[in-house]
Amino acid sequence: MNPPSWTPPSTPAFAPTPDPLTPVRDLPHAHFQPGDEVVVLKGVAGRELWGDTARVVAPSWHTPTDEDGWRIRNSAGGAQTYITAHPRYLVHLKRRCPDCFIHLRAMGELLLPQYASHPGAVIDCGWYTTTALGQLVHVADARAGR
């Protein structure tokens, strides 16, 4: 999987597609280490999955889930250069690990057929938001007041 070189739209072009896989993904905190390159899968671009790439920086408490998370750095910078994400949101980008490969393949099998009739579209499935405290939150994990 190669991340596209363009920036996808900030607003979903289509109705959000449910993501039943990420919310139940069970990864231990130690699965990721500082320096790992990761991607947060967000949708489909053409005939591939796409997402935001980042580098794991340091352990950090993920307040929305009350669980261990990771501080990650977006190399493109911007207003949200550093955010905190739960390990289940992350997929290794360069390291070949079986857990991430299985998740990536399952997401592809779920999403790519649904958008096959839109081969040139960049589709943000609308699964994530970033809180004012710099916490990346999957819609299935969002809780009121957090």
N, CA, C and O of each residue as an XYZ file, in Angstrom:
584
protein
N       0.844     -1.173      0.000
C       0.000      0.000      0.000
C       0.888      1.234      0.000
O       1.734      1.393      0.880
N       0.705      2.086     -0.960
C       1.438      3.334     -1.026
C       0.462      4.471     -0.796
O      -0.534      4.577     -1.511
N       0.726      5.334      0.200
C      -0.186      6.447      0.424
C      -0.147      7.400     -0.756
O       0.923      7.644     -1.313
N      -1.285      7.942     -1.146
C      -1.313      8.874     -2.272
C      -0.583     10.163     -1.929
O      -0.434     10.516     -0.759
N      -0.131     10.856     -2.964
C       0.623     12.082     -2.751
C      -0.280     13.304     -2.642
O       0.220     14.400     -2.389
N      -1.578     13.159     -2.823
C      -2.489     14.288     -2.710
C      -3.190     14.256     -1.360
O      -3.184     13.245     -0.658
N      -3.790     15.384     -1.017
C      -4.538     15.471      0.234
C      -6.003     15.213     -0.058
O      -6.600     15.916     -0.874
N      -6.596     14.218      0.592
C      -7.996     13.910      0.345
C      -8.918     14.987      0.895
O      -8.488     15.816      1.698
N     -10.168     14.987      0.478
C     -11.111     16.002      0.955
C     -11.332     15.883      2.460
O     -11.262     14.790      3.023
N     -11.597     17.015      3.102
C     -11.827     16.999      4.541
C     -13.253     16.594      4.883
O     -13.539     16.240      6.026
N     -14.133     16.642      3.917
C     -15.529     16.250      4.127
C     -15.811     15.011      3.287
O     -15.469     14.981      2.105
N     -16.428     13.989      3.874
C     -16.720     12.789      3.087
C     -17.555     13.124      1.845
O     -18.533     13.868      1.917
N     -17.143     12.555      0.705
C     -17.869     12.774     -0.534
C     -19.094     11.879     -0.619
O     -20.025     12.157     -1.376
N     -19.090     10.812      0.154
C     -20.185      9.856      0.172
C     -20.632      9.680      1.615
O     -19.949     10.113      2.543
N     -21.771      9.050      1.796
C     -22.224      8.765      3.154
C     -21.199      7.878      3.846
O     -20.644      6.976      3.218
N     -20.936      8.114      5.125
C     -19.940      7.296      5.825
C     -20.267      5.801      5.736
O     -21.417      5.383      5.871
N     -19.225      5.027      5.507
C     -19.333      3.578      5.466
C     -19.018      3.049      6.850
O     -17.979      3.407      7.405
N     -19.849      2.229      7.425
C     -19.530      1.700      8.753
C     -18.201      0.960      8.740
O     -17.862      0.289      7.765
N     -17.462      1.086      9.816
C     -16.195      0.376      9.987
C     -16.359     -0.569     11.169
O     -16.073     -0.186     12.303
N     -16.813     -1.796     10.928
C     -17.009     -2.725     12.041
C     -15.717     -3.389     12.502
O     -15.710     -4.061     13.534
N     -14.624     -3.216     11.762
C     -13.380     -3.930     12.078
C     -12.493     -3.208     13.086
O     -12.017     -3.825     14.039
N     -12.264     -1.914     12.891
C     -11.352     -1.179     13.767
C     -11.824     -1.146     15.221
O     -11.007     -1.355     16.117
N     -13.114     -0.891     15.496
C     -13.535     -0.809     16.903
C     -13.313     -2.095     17.703
O     -13.162     -2.038     18.924
N     -13.289     -3.235     17.044
C     -13.101     -4.497     17.768
C     -11.685     -5.051     17.621
O     -11.378     -6.126     18.136
N     -10.836     -4.324     16.924
C      -9.448     -4.765     16.752
C      -8.768     -4.752     18.116
O      -8.851     -3.767     18.850
N      -8.101     -5.844     18.448
C      -7.478     -5.978     19.758
C      -5.969     -6.069     19.596
O      -5.428     -7.129     19.281
N      -5.294     -4.944     19.816
C      -3.833     -4.892     19.722
C      -3.268     -4.433     21.047
O      -3.786     -3.483     21.634
N      -2.227     -5.074     21.534
C      -1.606     -4.580     22.764
C      -0.842     -3.287     22.494
O      -0.379     -3.047     21.378
N      -0.720     -2.480     23.501
C      -0.002     -1.208     23.387
C       1.411     -1.418     22.853
O       1.904     -0.614     22.062
N       2.062     -2.497     23.282
C       3.454     -2.765     22.915
C       3.627     -3.172     21.453
O       4.758     -3.333     20.995
N       2.543     -3.341     20.717
C       2.640     -3.707     19.301
C       3.393     -2.633     18.515
O       4.071     -2.936     17.533
N       3.271     -1.385     18.950
C       3.961     -0.277     18.286
C       5.078      0.234     19.174
O       5.002      0.156     20.400
N       6.121      0.761     18.537
C       7.284      1.272     19.239
C       7.635      2.655     18.694
O       7.321      2.959     17.543
N       8.277      3.492     19.498
C       8.719      4.786     18.981
C       9.560      4.587     17.713
O      10.426      3.715     17.653
N       9.282      5.409     16.717
C       9.989      5.337     15.446
C       9.240      4.574     14.365
O       9.551      4.730     13.184
N       8.263      3.755     14.732
C       7.485      3.009     13.724
C       6.738      3.970     12.812
O       6.173      4.962     13.272
N       6.738      3.670     11.510
C       5.924      4.423     10.564
C       4.572      3.725     10.469
O       4.497      2.509     10.296
N       3.506      4.513     10.586
C       2.157      3.959     10.610
C       1.236      4.744      9.687
O       1.563      5.838      9.226
N       0.090      4.160      9.438
C      -0.965      4.836      8.700
C      -2.261      4.632      9.472
O      -2.498      3.569     10.046
N      -3.094      5.667      9.478
C      -4.446      5.589     10.023
C      -5.359      5.509      8.803
O      -5.546      6.497      8.093
N      -5.926      4.326      8.564
C      -6.763      4.121      7.381
C      -8.032      4.960      7.477
O      -8.742      4.925      8.482
N      -8.308      5.721      6.404
C      -9.460      6.620      6.438
C     -10.435      6.428      5.296
O     -11.546      6.956      5.349
N     -10.054      5.686      4.260
C     -10.984      5.521      3.158
C     -10.350      4.882      1.944
O      -9.424      4.077      2.050
N     -10.873      5.263      0.775
C     -10.465      4.672     -0.496
C     -10.044      5.789     -1.439
O     -10.698      6.829     -1.517
N      -8.955      5.567     -2.149
C      -8.490      6.476     -3.201
C      -8.259      5.626     -4.446
O      -7.328      4.823     -4.506
N      -9.112      5.817     -5.424
C      -9.016      4.978     -6.612
C      -9.361      3.549     -6.250
O     -10.478      3.255     -5.824
N      -8.402      2.669     -6.421
C      -8.617      1.252     -6.100
C      -7.749      0.802     -4.940
O      -7.432     -0.381     -4.821
N      -7.361      1.744     -4.082
C      -6.518      1.428     -2.928
C      -7.085      2.074     -1.671
O      -7.864      3.026     -1.736
N      -6.681      1.542     -0.541
C      -7.003      2.192      0.726
C      -6.072      3.378      0.889
O      -4.953      3.359      0.376
N      -6.509      4.398      1.586
C      -5.629      5.522      1.887
C      -5.833      5.928      3.335
O      -6.815      5.563      3.981
N      -4.876      6.691      3.814
C      -4.972      7.203      5.166
C      -3.878      8.201      5.439
O      -3.094      8.546      4.554
N      -3.830      8.662      6.674
C      -2.807      9.619      7.095
C      -1.609      8.858      7.633
O      -1.747      7.978      8.484
N      -0.431      9.204      7.130
C       0.787      8.564      7.610
C       1.377      9.375      8.757
O       1.217     10.594      8.826
N       2.055      8.678      9.645
C       2.653      9.331     10.808
C       3.781      8.455     11.341
O       3.978      7.321     10.903
N       4.507      9.010     12.288
C       5.558      8.272     12.973
C       5.203      8.215     14.452
O       4.830      9.227     15.046
N       5.320      7.029     15.045
C       5.054      6.850     16.467
C       6.171      7.548     17.240
O       7.353      7.337     16.966
N       5.784      8.385     18.212
C       6.762      9.177     18.951
C       6.947      8.665     20.377
O       8.060      8.320     20.774
N       5.867      8.616     21.143
C       5.983      8.272     22.563
C       4.655      7.755     23.097
O       3.600      8.071     22.549
N       4.702      6.956     24.172
C       3.451      6.528     24.807
C       2.673      7.737     25.317
O       3.261      8.737     25.728
N       1.361      7.637     25.288
C       0.511      8.729     25.753
C      -0.851      8.153     26.116
O      -1.319      7.220     25.463
N      -1.478      8.681     27.125
C      -2.798      8.215     27.532
C      -3.824      8.676     26.515
O      -3.854      9.855     26.163
N      -4.671      7.762     26.032
C      -5.719      8.106     25.077
C      -7.012      8.328     25.859
O      -7.746      7.383     26.147
N      -7.275      9.566     26.191
C      -8.388      9.944     27.054
C      -9.754      9.453     26.562
O     -10.543      8.977     27.378
N     -10.065      9.548     25.266
C     -11.406      9.116     24.838
C     -11.721      7.641     25.129
O     -12.887      7.285     25.303
N     -10.693      6.782     25.182
C     -10.936      5.361     25.447
C     -10.474      4.950     26.844
O     -10.697      3.812     27.259
N      -9.833      5.862     27.568
C      -9.245      5.536     28.875
C      -8.304      4.346     28.784
O      -8.327      3.458     29.636
N      -7.469      4.332     27.736
C      -6.507      3.261     27.524
C      -5.184      3.850     27.050
O      -5.108      5.011     26.648
N      -4.139      3.016     27.105
C      -2.835      3.438     26.604
C      -2.921      3.743     25.117
O      -3.536      3.005     24.348
N      -2.300      4.829     24.735
C      -2.254      5.203     23.332
C      -0.845      5.578     22.944
O       0.104      5.336     23.690
N      -0.716      6.168     21.776
C       0.581      6.619     21.279
C       0.468      8.035     20.755
O      -0.499      8.388     20.080
N       1.460      8.835     21.070
C       1.593     10.152     20.469
C       2.221      9.899     19.107
O       3.267      9.258     19.013
N       1.585     10.400     18.052
C       2.117     10.224     16.707
C       2.335     11.591     16.073
O       1.661     12.564     16.409
N       3.292     11.643     15.149
C       3.665     12.898     14.493
C       3.388     12.785     13.003
O       3.866     11.871     12.331
N       2.609     13.727     12.504
C       2.344     13.836     11.082
C       3.506     14.604     10.460
O       3.706     15.777     10.778
N       4.266     13.972      9.592
C       5.439     14.623      9.011
C       5.089     15.804      8.123
O       5.949     16.635      7.831
N       3.827     15.890      7.686
C       3.400     17.026      6.870
C       3.137     18.264      7.730
O       2.952     19.362      7.204
N       3.121     18.082      9.047
C       2.910     19.215      9.950
C       1.468     19.669      9.973
O       0.540     18.861      9.925
N       1.299     20.974     10.047
C      -0.040     21.536     10.077
C      -0.522     21.773     11.494
O       0.242     21.668     12.454
N      -1.798     22.093     11.608
C      -2.377     22.427     12.908
C      -2.350     21.253     13.867
O      -2.294     21.454     15.080
N      -2.389     20.045     13.360
C      -2.390     18.849     14.204
C      -1.144     18.010     13.912
O      -1.257     16.852     13.512
N       0.032     18.584     14.109
C       1.273     17.853     13.855
C       1.389     16.661     14.786
O       1.770     15.573     14.354
N       1.067     16.849     16.055
C       1.125     15.767     17.038
C      -0.282     15.475     17.531
O      -0.999     16.380     17.958
N      -0.673     14.209     17.471
C      -1.954     13.785     18.018
C      -1.741     12.483     18.777
O      -0.718     11.819     18.611
N      -2.699     12.125     19.601
C      -2.646     10.860     20.323
C      -3.699      9.926     19.735
O      -4.851     10.310     19.535
N      -3.279      8.692     19.463
C      -4.170      7.708     18.855
C      -4.135      6.406     19.636
O      -3.133      6.077     20.271
N      -5.217      5.681     19.585
C      -5.288      4.351     20.193
C      -4.558      3.374     19.267
O      -4.616      3.541     18.048
N      -3.873      2.361     19.805
C      -3.152      1.409     18.939
C      -4.024      0.735     17.882
O      -3.524      0.410     16.805
N      -5.305      0.516     18.154
C      -6.127     -0.183     17.161
C      -6.384      0.660     15.921
O      -6.828      0.128     14.903
N      -6.113      1.984     15.981
C      -6.296      2.843     14.812
C      -5.103      2.779     13.854
O      -5.202      3.225     12.711
N      -3.989      2.234     14.312
C      -2.733      2.300     13.570
C      -2.428      1.008     12.824
O      -2.760     -0.084     13.285
N      -1.790      1.148     11.667
C      -1.330      0.014     10.873
C       0.124      0.306     10.496
O       0.440      1.402     10.033
N       1.006     -0.676     10.697
C       2.402     -0.487     10.294
C       2.459     -0.213      8.795
O       1.786     -0.870      8.000
N       3.267      0.763      8.430
C       3.377      1.140      7.026
C       4.525      0.401      6.350
O       4.345     -0.129      5.254
N       5.677      0.352      6.960
C       6.839     -0.256      6.312
C       7.180     -1.613      6.894
O       7.658     -2.490      6.174
N       6.947     -1.801      8.176
C       7.270     -3.074      8.806
C       6.220     -4.102      8.423
O       5.023     -3.827      8.507
N       6.645     -5.252      8.013
C       5.711     -6.321      7.646
C       5.333     -7.106      8.896
O       6.090     -7.957      9.361
N       4.169     -6.814      9.426
C       3.738     -7.568     10.599
C       2.416     -8.235     10.273
O       1.556     -7.632      9.632
N       2.246     -9.478     10.710
C       1.033    -10.226     10.367
C      -0.257     -9.565     10.839
O      -1.232     -9.534     10.088
N      -0.293     -9.034     12.069
C      -1.517     -8.418     12.579
C      -1.972     -7.255     11.705
O      -3.150     -7.147     11.366
N      -1.036     -6.391     11.345
C      -1.395     -5.232     10.525
C      -1.769     -5.658      9.115
O      -2.685     -5.090      8.521
N      -1.071     -6.653      8.569
C      -1.397     -7.141      7.229
C      -2.808     -7.723      7.194
O      -3.560     -7.462      6.255
N      -3.170     -8.496      8.190
C      -4.509     -9.089      8.253
C      -5.571     -7.997      8.330
O      -6.595     -8.073      7.653
N      -5.323     -6.970      9.164
C      -6.287     -5.868      9.288
C      -6.402     -5.105      7.965
O      -7.504     -4.771      7.529
N      -5.274     -4.837      7.338
C      -5.257     -4.116      6.063
C      -6.025     -4.891      4.994
O      -6.814     -4.311      4.248
N      -5.797     -6.185      4.924
C      -6.493     -7.006      3.933
C      -8.003     -7.042      4.218
O      -8.812     -6.943      3.295
N      -8.374     -7.183      5.482
C      -9.794     -7.210      5.841
C     -10.474     -5.883      5.499
O     -11.601     -5.869      5.003
N      -9.791     -4.774      5.763
C     -10.365     -3.464      5.425
C     -10.533     -3.334      3.917
O     -11.543     -2.809      3.449
N      -9.551     -3.809      3.152
C      -9.650     -3.771      1.697
C     -10.811     -4.603      1.186
O     -11.549     -4.173      0.299
N     -10.973     -5.800      1.748
C     -12.077     -6.660      1.331
C     -13.432     -6.050      1.674
O     -14.412     -6.273      0.963
N     -13.490     -5.285      2.754
C     -14.721     -4.619      3.157
C     -15.027     -3.406      2.285
O     -16.158     -3.229      1.831
N     -14.020     -2.577      2.054
C     -14.257     -1.278      1.407
C     -14.147     -1.253     -0.106
O     -15.000     -0.666     -0.773
N     -13.126     -1.871     -0.657
C     -12.876     -1.710     -2.085
C     -14.065     -2.131     -2.958
O     -14.374     -1.418     -3.913
N     -14.737     -3.236     -2.685
C     -15.904     -3.574     -3.509
C     -17.043     -2.547     -3.399
O     -17.784     -2.337     -4.359
N     -17.177     -1.920     -2.246
C     -18.260     -0.952     -2.061
C     -18.080      0.292     -2.931
O     -19.056      0.949     -3.294
N     -16.828      0.610     -3.263
C     -16.554      1.825     -4.035
C     -15.979      1.523     -5.413
O     -15.410      2.414     -6.044
N     -16.113      0.298     -5.890
C     -15.562     -0.092     -7.190
C     -16.166      0.719     -8.338
O     -15.514      0.914     -9.364
N     -17.390      1.187     -8.179
C     -18.030      1.964     -9.245
C     -17.567      3.421     -9.269
O     -18.023      4.206    -10.101
N     -16.658      3.784     -8.356
C     -16.097      5.146     -8.302
C     -14.575      5.067     -8.362
O     -13.904      5.481     -7.416
N     -14.008      4.533     -9.473
C     -12.570      4.243     -9.515
C     -11.662      5.463     -9.381
O     -10.514      5.308     -8.963
N     -12.112      6.644     -9.708
C     -11.258      7.822     -9.618
C     -11.502      8.665     -8.380
O     -10.835      9.681     -8.186
N     -12.431      8.269     -7.554
C     -12.816      9.093     -6.406
C     -11.882      8.887     -5.216
O     -11.330      7.807     -5.005
N     -11.729      9.954     -4.457
C     -11.042      9.894     -3.168
C     -12.147      9.988     -2.119
O     -12.837     11.002     -2.014
N     -12.301      8.922     -1.351
C     -13.438      8.824     -0.443
C     -12.961      8.770      0.998
O     -12.277      7.831      1.407
N     -13.329      9.783      1.756
C     -13.073      9.816      3.198
C     -14.308      9.216      3.848
O     -15.402      9.770      3.741
N     -14.138      8.092      4.518
C     -15.288      7.388      5.091
C     -15.800      8.029      6.380
O     -16.803      7.571      6.927
N     -15.147      9.062      6.872
C     -15.667      9.821      8.001
C     -15.616      9.112      9.343
O     -16.470      9.350     10.196
N     -14.618      8.235      9.549
C     -14.549      7.464     10.792
C     -13.875      8.188     11.942
O     -14.078      7.815     13.097
N     -13.078      9.215     11.663
C     -12.255      9.830     12.701
C     -12.518     11.312     12.848
O     -12.908     12.001     11.906
N     -12.291     11.774     14.058
C     -12.279     13.200     14.345
C     -11.123     13.436     15.312
O     -10.650     12.508     15.968
N     -10.682     14.667     15.392
C      -9.625     15.024     16.336
C     -10.215     16.002     17.340
O     -10.791     17.022     16.962
N     -10.067     15.686     18.615
C     -10.619     16.546     19.659
C      -9.755     17.787     19.841
O      -8.658     17.877     19.289
N     -10.257     18.741     20.615
C      -9.513     19.964     20.912
C      -8.225     19.660     21.681
O      -7.300     20.473     21.680
N      -8.157     18.503     22.333
C      -6.954     18.110     23.086
C      -5.981     17.295     22.243
O      -5.021     16.733     22.772
N      -6.222     17.226     20.933
C      -5.307     16.502     20.060
C      -5.420     14.997     20.175
O      -4.424     14.287     20.039
N      -6.615     14.506     20.422
C      -6.864     13.073     20.531
C      -7.611     12.619     19.274
O      -8.691     13.126     18.970
N      -7.031     11.665     18.550
C      -7.708     11.083     17.400
C      -8.740     10.096     17.926
O      -8.410      9.212     18.717
N      -9.990     10.242     17.490
C     -11.072      9.409     18.020
C     -11.856      8.794     16.867
O     -12.327      9.503     15.977
N     -11.990      7.495     16.889
C     -12.848      6.775     15.932
C     -14.294      7.027     16.377
O     -14.573      7.100     17.573
N     -15.198      7.157     15.426
C     -16.580      7.469     15.766
C     -17.190      6.436     16.724
O     -18.057      6.777     17.528
N     -16.744      5.188     16.643
C     -17.267      4.151     17.544
C     -16.742      4.325     18.971
O     -17.312      3.760     19.904
N     -15.664      5.095     19.158
C     -15.078      5.311     20.477
C     -15.462      6.649     21.086
O     -15.201      6.891     22.265
N     -16.073      7.512     20.308
C     -16.402      8.853     20.795
C     -17.437      8.758     21.927
O     -18.447      8.062     21.826
N     -17.139      9.483     22.997
C     -18.071      9.544     24.139
C     -18.347     11.007     24.433
O     -17.476     11.862     24.271
N     -19.532     11.277     24.855
C     -19.927     12.653     25.161
C     -18.990     13.265     26.193
O     -18.614     12.617     27.169
N     -18.620     14.515     25.968
C     -17.810     15.257     26.927
C     -16.331     14.929     26.905
O     -15.591     15.375     27.781
N     -15.878     14.151     25.912
C     -14.455     13.800     25.856
C     -13.826     14.329     24.615
O     -12.631     14.132     24.395
